[in-house]
């Protein structure tokens, strides 16, 4: 097991956008591999953030330049003694992914550099993904004698079954352009524009959209993933009912009706 300490920091910014925005950063020590300590530290950060009722959005950012994350720590996995320990390790990584998905507000993955294996599963657990040009993506587990598991199960809904099979069976990497083309990431921009583009998303979600509606929408999207279509529609109707528990929708719609319009 590595003796390097995990480097995780969370910054809460209430001033830049006029709304509460969290940035969770894990620093680029050992090219951001997920060992037990780092997994535990990141999970704790997201569990803590979930209790912040004023939070509007979170950003997850990894290494600068070389890698968002190269995946699970191979040194730690190679030292695993038995199947039970293996299950404990991979379950801890799943718990990190679940803590991201459980955050009541959207999480944006800011990806610069390689995003592989467990790192890609963490990114897939986020609501949106923005990557710099030159970033690389892949699921190389089969080359290490392992299947891709846990949140790799999210990939078919993002990129389809065919592309999922291609990534998981071959272990090959794809570049950021291909990742955007197949829907693995939503935006790809030059590295010097990465934060400006990210700021545009934050502005749209955290400032221009209603906080309660965004939380309802994330909750509903998670339900849509697992419900049959009929039940998913009924869940949407229930969410619509909740939105009208106060008069916010009426006020916002009236503001939209009353706003000046050009000829």
C-alpha positions in Angstrom: 0.0 0.0 0.0 1.3 3.5 -0.9 2.3 5.7 2.0 1.5 8.9 0.0 -1.3 10.9 1.7 -4.4 11.6 -0.2 -4.7 15.2 -1.4 -8.3 16.2 -1.4 -9.6 19.7 -1.0 -13.0 21.2 -1.2 -13.6 24.9 -1.9 -17.0 26.4 -1.3 -17.5 29.6 -3.3 -20.6 31.8 -2.6 -19.3 34.9 -4.2 -18.1 34.3 -7.8 -21.5 33.3 -9.2 -23.8 34.6 -6.5 -24.7 31.0 -5.6 -23.1 28.2 -3.5 -20.7 26.2 -5.7 -18.4 23.5 -4.4 -15.2 22.4 -6.2 -13.8 19.1 -5.0 -10.2 18.6 -6.2 -7.9 15.7 -5.8 -4.3 16.7 -6.4 -2.1 15.1 -9.0 0.1 12.9 -6.7 1.0 9.6 -8.5 -1.1 10.7 -11.4 -4.3 10.4 -9.4 -4.7 6.7 -8.9 -7.6 5.7 -6.6 -6.2 3.9 -3.6 -8.1 3.2 -0.4 -7.2 6.5 1.4 -8.1 8.7 -1.6 -11.3 6.8 -2.2 -12.3 7.2 1.5 -11.4 10.9 1.5 -13.4 11.7 -1.6 -16.4 9.7 -0.5 -16.4 11.6 2.8 -16.3 14.9 1.0 -19.4 14.1 -1.1 -21.3 12.7 1.9 -20.6 15.9 3.7 -21.7 18.1 0.8 -25.0 16.2 0.5 -25.9 17.8 3.9 -25.5 21.3 2.5 -29.0 22.5 1.7 -27.7 25.7 0.1 -25.4 24.0 -2.4 -26.3 24.6 -6.0 -23.7 22.6 -8.0 -20.4 20.7 -7.5 -17.4 20.4 -9.7 -15.0 17.4 -9.5 -11.6 18.0 -10.8 -8.5 15.7 -10.9 -5.0 16.2 -12.1 -3.9 19.1 -14.2 -2.4 18.2 -17.5 -1.3 14.6 -17.2 -4.4 12.8 -15.8 -7.8 13.3 -14.4 -7.3 9.8 -13.1 -5.4 6.7 -14.3 -7.9 4.5 -12.4 -7.6 2.3 -9.4 -4.2 1.9 -7.7 -2.6 -1.1 -9.4 0.0 -1.4 -6.6 -2.8 -1.8 -4.0 -4.8 -4.2 -6.2 -1.7 -6.4 -6.8 -1.3 -6.8 -3.1 -4.9 -7.9 -2.5 -4.7 -11.2 -0.5 -8.0 -12.8 -1.4 -11.4 -12.5 -3.0 -13.0 -11.0 0.1 -10.4 -8.2 0.2 -11.0 -7.7 -3.5 -14.7 -7.2 -3.0 -14.0 -4.8 -0.1 -11.8 -2.7 -2.4 -14.1 -2.5 -5.4 -17.1 -1.9 -3.2 -15.3 1.1 -1.7 -14.8 2.5 -5.2 -18.5 1.9 -5.9 -19.4 3.8 -2.7 -17.5 6.8 -4.0 -19.3 6.7 -7.3 -22.6 6.3 -5.4 -21.9 9.3 -3.2 -21.4 11.4 -6.3 -24.7 10.2 -7.7 -26.4 10.7 -4.4 -25.4 14.3 -4.2 -28.8 16.2 -4.5 -27.3 18.7 -7.0 -25.6 18.2 -10.3 -21.9 17.3 -10.4 -19.7 18.2 -13.3 -16.5 16.3 -14.0 -13.7 18.6 -15.2 -11.4 16.3 -17.2 -7.9 17.2 -18.2 -5.6 14.4 -19.4 -6.1 10.7 -19.1 -9.4 9.3 -17.7 -9.1 5.5 -17.4 -10.7 2.6 -15.6 -12.0 3.5 -12.2 -11.4 7.2 -13.1 -13.8 6.9 -16.0 -16.3 5.2 -13.8 -16.1 8.1 -11.4 -16.5 10.5 -14.3 -19.5 8.5 -15.6 -21.1 8.9 -12.1 -21.1 12.7 -12.6 -24.0 14.4 -14.2 -22.0 16.1 -16.9 -18.5 15.9 -18.3 -16.3 18.5 -19.9 -12.8 17.6 -21.2 -9.8 19.3 -22.6 -8.6 18.5 -26.1 -6.0 15.8 -25.9 -7.7 13.9 -23.1 -7.8 10.2 -23.4 -10.5 7.7 -22.2 -10.5 3.9 -21.8 -11.3 0.9 -19.7 -8.2 -1.2 -19.6 -9.2 -3.7 -16.9 -9.3 -6.8 -19.2 -5.6 -6.3 -19.9 -5.0 -6.8 -16.1 -7.1 -9.9 -15.9 -10.2 -8.2 -14.6 -13.6 -7.4 -16.0 -14.8 -3.8 -15.8 -17.4 -3.7 -13.1 -19.4 -1.3 -10.7 -20.2 2.0 -12.5 -19.1 0.7 -15.9 -22.7 -0.4 -15.8 -23.6 3.3 -16.5 -21.8 3.3 -19.8 -24.5 1.7 -22.0 -26.9 4.5 -21.2 -24.2 7.1 -22.2 -22.7 5.5 -25.3 -24.8 2.5 -26.2 -24.1 -1.2 -25.9 -21.9 -1.5 -28.9 -19.4 1.2 -27.9 -19.5 -0.1 -24.3 -18.5 -3.6 -25.6 -15.8 -2.1 -27.7 -14.2 -0.2 -24.8 -14.6 -3.0 -22.3 -13.5 -5.9 -24.6 -10.5 -4.2 -26.3 -9.1 -2.1 -23.4 -8.3 0.5 -26.1 -8.2 4.2 -25.4 -10.1 6.8 -27.4 -9.4 10.5 -27.7 -11.6 13.4 -26.6 -13.0 13.9 -30.0 -14.3 10.3 -30.2 -15.4 10.5 -26.6 -17.6 13.5 -27.5 -18.9 11.9 -30.7 -20.2 8.9 -28.9 -21.6 10.8 -26.0 -19.1 9.9 -23.3 -18.4 13.6 -22.7 -20.7 16.5 -23.4 -18.1 19.1 -24.3 -14.5 19.2 -25.5 -12.6 22.5 -25.6 -9.0 23.7 -25.7 -7.4 23.5 -22.3 -7.1 27.3 -22.0 -10.9 27.5 -22.4 -11.8 24.7 -20.1 -12.7 26.8 -17.0 -14.5 29.4 -19.1 -16.8 26.8 -20.6 -17.3 25.2 -17.2 -18.3 28.6 -15.8 -21.0 28.8 -18.5 -22.5 25.6 -17.3 -22.3 26.7 -13.7 -24.0 30.0 -14.6 -26.9 28.2 -16.4 -27.5 25.6 -13.7 -26.7 27.5 -10.5 -27.9 31.0 -11.3 -30.4 30.9 -14.2 -32.2 27.8 -13.0 -34.4 27.4 -9.9 -32.6 25.6 -7.1 -35.6 23.4 -6.1 -36.3 22.5 -9.7 -32.7 21.4 -10.3 -32.8 19.2 -7.2 -36.1 17.7 -8.3 -34.7 17.1 -11.8 -31.7 15.3 -10.6 -33.8 13.1 -8.3 -36.1 12.4 -11.2 -33.3 11.5 -13.6 -32.0 8.9 -11.2 -35.4 7.4 -10.9 -35.9 7.3 -14.7 -32.7 5.2 -15.0 -34.4 2.3 -13.2 -38.2 2.6 -13.8 -40.3 1.3 -16.7 -41.5 4.0 -18.9 -45.0 4.1 -17.5 -43.7 4.4 -13.9 -41.1 7.0 -15.0 -43.9 9.2 -16.4 -45.9 8.8 -13.2 -42.8 9.7 -11.2 -42.5 12.9 -13.3 -46.1 13.8 -12.5 -45.3 13.4 -8.8 -42.3 15.6 -9.2 -44.4 18.2 -11.0 -46.8 18.2 -8.1 -44.0 18.7 -5.6 -42.8 21.7 -7.6 -46.1 23.4 -7.0 -46.0 23.1 -3.2 -45.1 26.8 -3.2 -45.8 29.6 -5.7 -42.2 29.7 -7.2 -43.2 28.3 -10.6 -46.1 30.8 -11.0 -43.8 33.7 -10.1 -41.1 32.6 -12.5 -43.5 32.0 -15.3 -45.1 35.4 -14.7 -41.7 37.0 -14.9 -41.1 35.2 -18.1 -44.5 36.4 -19.5 -43.8 40.0 -18.4 -40.2 40.4 -19.6 -39.6 42.9 -22.4 -39.3 41.5 -25.9 -37.9 43.0 -29.0 -40.0 43.5 -32.1 
